[in-house]
Amino acid sequence: MPVLVDAEYSLRLVALRAVLDTVRRTTPATPLADIDEAWDLLVRVDEAAPEIVWMVLAYPHVGTWARSVLRRLRGPATSAQPAGLPASTGATVPLWAEVGYLHALAASAAARAGLTFCIRVPAVRGAVSLPTLGLVSPPGVPGPAAPANAAGPVPVATAQVIGARGRVEVDLDGSVVPLPAALDDDARSWRPIRSIRVVQGGAVLAVALDDLDPYRVVAGRTAPQPLGAAQAARWREVLAQAWRLLVEVDGEGARAMGRVLGAITPLVPAERFSPRSASSADAFGSLIASAPDDAAQLAAILVHEFQHSKLGAVMHLARLHDAASDRRYYAPWRDDPRPLSGLLQGIYAFAGVTWFWRAHRHRTATAGARRLAEFEFALWRAQTSRAVADLRGDSGLTALGEWFIARVDRWMAPWTAEPVPVAIERAAGLRRPRTPHGLAAAPSQARA
């Protein structure tokens, strides 16, 4: 796992260099300072506290931003929002404001390091997003200045972030908002990104429950959608319960997940038993998910998206399939045909989900929960085994891809002989395909 983490960080630095080079070459008009001023501030932080720069640049949503801004930079300056953006957002910020996320990122790093600095950043709808830290709203405004579904052009101005003697303040057109000394504390006009830390059996999960960052959704930029206190408390409770289940099932695997997973973006609750979740190859170490029905469902979601993250990182390093092929494949868990990359992702993700329900069905306390776990195990075992069998020997696979499918097949083989009640086996066989994520995929997204 450390190899994949290091490789993804290297890839993140390459993406940032691509942004810098493209901005320098295209020089888009901006009321902000030259992009090199933001980069120079990051260099200053790196000299004083390199671990902070690593943490900030490795934050998953930085990868989503880099993809989004590069798409706009390499097209006309007036291009629309990236394809796949949820229709409810329906708004476009100026290109300079999207580039200015790097200025805000540098301000966040400098604030964390306690440096003396001053840098101008975008203020979207009157609010300033400080990535990894939180959101500054105009004085007198309790939260985001506009609803998330506001359409049309977005009002964008600039603000100054100033750090001196370990304190930080944000000047919003003459209205100064001082941030608390502990940046994770609430304060007037300041909403920090919530963090959740859970320890179970020596395995640590420390994640941001990020409902504020403009690039927290894999499809592109979107407005803040803050959780209420009760919703956030529910996430803390269920996440702690899910983590306990995962540690009980496989402590070593949970510790590996804890070293990678850094951010969860909450979505509104979905239909019962049909959770929505997604992850992106650009945002390694994060996922978005609807509020879960219970801890077991969330544990399965975490496993599913962690599998995607791991395989996405592997696919950045090695070819498992012929990238030139435009052939589409049947995926038992989907209604739409999938490219080979998507089918490989789905196989690995649902093999992990099958593994979780197989282990969890023996640990459930109630008969109803056990029947549900039996059904989930039978369903994903049947569907994933079919997909694996269909891909064995496929001409689109590289030698490494053939090895990968053989390993998954060998992993799942012993499970096929494990009995489940006949009625549940029959019900699992009758289950119609479903799309487990329910979200539009971005072009580079690692999806099942």
N, C-alpha and C positions, 0 to 999 in steps of 0.2 A: 504493500500500500504506500509506503513512503516514496517509492519510485514514481508511482502515478501522481502523487501530490506534487512532487518536484517537477515532473514533466508538465503538468498543467500550469504551474506557476511560470515556467519558462515560456510556455505558449502564451500566457497572459502578457508577459513582457514583450513578446513579439507583436502582439496585437496593439499594445500601447505604442510601440515604436512605429507601427504602420499608421496609427492615428497622427502621431507627431509629424511624420514625414509628409503625410497627405495634407495636413493643415498648413505646414510650411510651404508646400508647393502651390496650394490653391489660394492661400491667404484670404479666407472669407472675411467680409466686413464685420466688425465686432466692436461693441463699446467696452469690452473687457481688455485687460492687458494681453500682450502677446502670449501665446501658449507657452513659450519658453520660460516665462516668468512663473507660471504654475509648475512647470517641470523643475525649475531651479529650486522652488520651495520644497518640493518632494526630495530633491537631492540634499538640501539642508537637513531635512528630517532624517534621511537615511544616514547622514554623517553622525547625527546625535543619537538616534534610536532606530537602528535598522529593523528591529523586530516590528516596529509600528508600521513602517513602510510595507513590509511583507504582509502584515495583517490587512492593511487597507487595500493594497493592490490585489491581494488574493480574494477579497470579498467577492462572492459569486456574481453580484449584479454589475460589477465593473466589466465583466466579460460581455454581458448583454448590452451594456452601453457601447462598448467598443464596436460590436457588430452593427448596432443601430447607426452610430455616427459614421462609420466607414461606408455604409450603404449610401447615406445621404451625401457624404463628401465626394464619393466617386461618381455621383450623378449630378443633375442640375441642382444648383443651390436652392431652388424653389420646390424641390421634390416633396412629395407627400410623405405621410408617416410610413414606416416600414410595413410591408405586406404582412398580414396575419394579426395586426393589432386588433384587439377586441373592439367591436363596433360601438360599444357604449362609451369609449373614450372620445372618439370623434374629434380630436383637436390636434393642432400642430404647433409646436414651438418653433421660433426662428432657428436656423442652423447654428448661429453663434451661441444660442442658449444651450443647445445640445452639446456643442464642443465645450461649453463652459462647465459641464459636469466635472471635467478634469480640474478646473480651478477650485470647485467646491471640494473635490477629493483631496487636493493639496491642503486646503484650509482645514479639513477634518484631521488629516495626519498631523499638521502643525499644532492644532489644538490639543490633540492627544499627547503630543510630545512636550507641551508647555513652552513652545518657542515664542519669541517676539516676532510678530509678522503683521502684515496688512495686505489683503488681497480682495479684489472685487469679484463677485460671483453673480450668477443669474438669480433673479427673484421672480418666480413664476406664480402668477395670480397673487402677487404680494408676499409670497412665502419663500423662504430659503431652505432648500434641502442640503443638509450636510451628511453626505454618505457615510454609513456605518454609525452615525451618531444620532441624528434626529431631524426635526423640522422646526424652524423658527417662523411663527406666524406674526402678522402685523399686530401691534399692541391693541388690545381691546377685542381682537378676534380670537375665540377660543380654540379654533381648529383650522383646517384648510380653508382657504378663502373662497373656494368654489366647489360645487359638487363634482364627483368623479365623472359624471356623464355629460358635463357641459361641452357642447359642440362648438365648432368654429375656431377662429383665431384666438390664441391665448394671450392675455395681457402679460408681457414680460418686461421687467426693468432690471436694474442691477442693485446690489447691496454690497456693503463692505464688511468683511469679517476681520476683526482686529484682535490680536493676542498680545498681552503684555503682562509680565510678572505672573505668569501662570493662570491668568484670567482671560476669558474670551467674551467679546460682545459683538453684536451684529447691528450695523447701522442701516436701517431700512428708510432711506430718503429722509434722514433727520430724526427718525424715531429709533432710539437705541434700546436694544434688548440685551441685557447682560445674561449670560448663561451661568448656570450654577457651577460651583467649584467642582463638584462631582457631576460630570456630564451625563451620567445615567439617571440623575434625579429630575423629577418634574419641576417646572418653574413657570411663572407667568410668561405666556407667549412661547414657551419652549416645550415641545413634546419629544422625549427621547424614544429611540427604538427600544422596545422591550427585549430583554435577554432572559433566557431560561437556562438554568443549569441543574442537571439531574445527575446524581451519583448513585449507582447501584452495583454492589459487588465489585467495587474498584473500577468499574467502567463509567466514564464521564461523557455526558452529552451536554454540550454548551452551544446553544444556537440563538440567533437573533430571530424573534418573531416579528418579521419586518412587514409592516403595513403602510410604510411611508416612502421608501426609496422609489424614485420615478422609474427605475429600470428593474423592479422586482418581479414583474410579470414577463414570462419568456418571450411574448410576442412583441414587446417594445415598450416605449414610454407610456406611462399611465399616471393618473392623479392619485394622491394619497387617499386611502380608505381606512381611517383609524378604527380599530376595534373598540368596543365599549369595555368597561372594566369587567363586567360579568363574562363577556366572550373571552377576554384574555385569561381570566381565571380558569375558565373551562379548558382552554388550550393547555395551560400549565398542568392542570390535574390529569387530563387524559394523556398528555405527553409523558408525564412521570409514570403513569400506569403502563403505557406502551413500552417504555424503556425497560421497566422491570420485566415484562414478558420477554423482550428480546434478549436480555441478559440471562434469564432462566433457560431460554432455548439454546443460546450459543454465546457465551461470554466473550470469547475471542473475536467472533464476528461482530458483536456489538461494539467492542473496543475499536475495531477497524472503522466501523461506521462513525463512531464518535470522533475519529481523527479527520474525517472528511466533511461530514455534514456541518455546515456553518450557518445556514439561514433557511427559515420556512416562511413562505408567504401564505397567509390565511385567505381563503375564499369563503364566500357565503355558503351555508349548508346546502348540500345537494339532496336529491331524492334519497330516501332511506335505502340502504343496501347498494346504492349506486354512487359511491364517492367519486369525486373528480380530483385528479392529480396530474401533474406534468413536471418534467425537468428538461433541461437544455444542455447540450454539449458545450455551449458557450458559457454557462453558469455553473461550472463544476462545484459541487458541494452545496447545492440548494435544491429546493423543490417548492412547488405551490400545491396546495391541497385544500379541499373543502373541509369544513368542520366535521370531524369523524363522528360516527354513531357511538363508537365505544373504543376501548383501548386496543382490542384485537384488530379491529379494522385499521386503526392508525398504524399499528405495528406492521401489518401487511403492506400498507402504503409506503412506509419507510423502507422496507425491504425492496419493494418494487422499484422505487426511484433510486435507491442506492445501487441496485444492479445496473440500472441505466447509466448512472454516473461512472461506475467502474468500466463498463464496456465502452462507453463513449470515450473515456480517456485512452483505453487500449486502441480504439480505432483511430485516434490521433497519432498513434505511434506505428501502427502496422495495418496492412490491408488484409481483411478477411474475405473480401469479395471483389469482383470485377466492377470497378467504379463506373465504367462506360456502359454497363448494361442498363437498358430501360425496361426490362421485363418486370411484370408485377406478379405477386404471389398471393395465394389465399392464406389468411391468418384466421384461425378459428375464433379468436376473441374480437375480431373486427368485422364490420359490415363492408368495409372498402378494401380493395386490393392493395397490397403493400409492396414497396421496393424491397430488394433483398436486404439492404441495411436495416430497414424497419422491422423486417421479420426476424433477423438475427437479434435485434434489440428486444423484441417481444419474447422470443424464446428464452433469452437469458433472464429477463425480468420475471416472467411467469414461472420459470423453473424455481427462482427464489421464492416466489409467492407460494408455490406448491410445497416447497421445503418448509416454509413457516407454518402453514396450516397442518401439514403432516405432524410436525412436532407439537404444535399447540393443541391439537385435538385430544391428546392424552393428558393435558393439564387443565382442561376446563372444569369448572366446579359444578355447573348445572347441566341438566340433560338437554335443555334447549340450546345452550351455547355449544355443547358437544355436537349436536346434530348440524348446526350451522358450520362448525369447523370441518365435520366430515364431508358436508356438501362442497365447501370451498376446496378441500383437498381433492375430492373426486373430480370436480369440474376442471380445475387447472391441470391436474395430472393428465386427464384425457386430452385436453386441448393442446397442451404443450408437447405431449408425446406424439400426437399426430403431426404437429408442425416439424418436430425433429425428424420424424420418419420421412416426411415429404422432402426434406432438404438433404438427406444423406445421398452423397454422390452427385449433387447438383453441379452442373458445369460452371455456374457463376461463382462458385467458391474458390478461393485460393487454397493452396496446400494448408496454410495456417487456418483458414476458415473450416476446412474439412476436419482438421484436428480439433478445433473448437467444438464443432457439432458432435463429434465422437465423444468428447469429454462430457458434454452435457447429457448425451444419451447414456453414457456409463454411470453418471451421477444419478440419473432418474431411474435406471433399470430396476433396482431392487424394490422401488416403490410400487411397481405395477402389480406385484404379487400381494400387496397388503390389502386385506379385506376391508370393505365398508359395507354397511347395511344395503341390502338389495334395493330397497325403495329409494335410497339416496343415490346409489349408482345409477339407477334408471332416471331419476330426476336430473342428475348432472348431464346425462347423455342427451336429454331433451332440451337443455338450456340453449336458447338462441344466442348467437354471437352478440357481444356488446362492446361498445367503445368505452374503456374504463376511465379515460381521461376527460373526454367531453370538452376539449379545448382545441382551438385552431392551432396547427403546428407551424412554427416558423421554419423557413427552408433548411436551416442548419441544426434544427432541434433533434435531439436523440429521443425518438418516440417509439412506443410499441406499435 
